[in-house]
């Protein structure tokens, strides 16, 4: 089944990777009641939903459900590039049924990244760095050797990521094992930064720390996205059509305000150290970017933790990586959700530039706290009922800009 349809100036390519069974070329875009693709730095595999009208039942006549059938899904055009990669048919539903002499309704294709098909249980071991372990899995199990699709930061080597070898034992699926490695991975270049690992919708693999995502790349858009009062289908490609502001707050961050860790040393004695939330957050501009938490609320120990025995350098790095992973959600807790005209580059792991106007005439025309570079933590791409494509992104920051005349400016960290 090969389908190639125009959505305004864009097209959708939805076809089997191996062979073409049904050709819908030239049909109306209304063939697709719903087109939806999603990825996230907090998940591992991207997924998609494609709804295809089949009023005469030809899809089920020819295809029925073939579990694991591989599809190439791409949305975009030759000028602006395409969003998408290979997926496999995971589940199937048949909705909006019409009782006729044949099966008539809407086929719902539920698809997941094609890499899932090789996400097998494995029983094996390495004595190596985490960096080399990940590269070995990518190459041998997923056949991923194109460096342009692999985002793994190269570091100085004073850590368990690229420098110090350890014994690593895998007794689960690749995706689960890789995410467990992310939970203990320690990067000496950014010693307080947790790691994330995922595939995005463009088939790019990430295994890197969050600080590197903020520091090592430029935003995907040269022109900032702006908030403007307009009808939904504005002609401005950089106009924010809809938005929401989300902040996890106390329930998410309280246990991270101040942690006291205890561990046993090689000689059997105990040691401890206290860690502050402010040390783990990324600040693009250290003099003005702050946590919006008053100091008096972070003075007391909020939680006590015991790690176990730290006997050597390997244990020390694993402890630091495990500790950092507890802050993964907290250091991305300032969040917005924006909806903009379709952008094939707006996928998880990228940066986006946003410019919001200030409502205060006495200040600069820009609301600095919500403007600037944001990390895309989740992206969704869909077509509305009129066949107009949109990109929806959950964007995150680690700290917020605080003006010098803010009443609590000296009370923030």
Secondary structure, DSSP 8 states (H G I E B T S, - for coil): -EEEEEETTEEEEEEESS--S-B-TT--GGG-SEEEEEEESSSSS-EEEEEEEETT-HHHHHT---TT-EEEEEEEETTTEEEEEEEEEEEEEEEEEEESSSEEEEEEEEEEEGGGGG--B--EEEEE-HHHHHHHHHHHHH----GGGEEE----S-STTTT--EEEEE-SBHHHHHHHHHHH---GGGTT--EEEEE-TTS-EEEEEHHHHHHS---S-SS-EEE----TT-S-TTEEEEEEEEE--HHHHGGGSEEEEEEEETTS-EEEEEEEGGGTS--SSTTTEE-SS-GGGSSS--EEEEEEEE-SHHHHHHHHHHHHHTTTTGGG-EEEEEEEE--TT--TT-EEEEE-B-S-TTS-SB-GGG-EEEEEEEEEEEE-TTS-EEEEEEEEESSEE--TT-TTTTT--
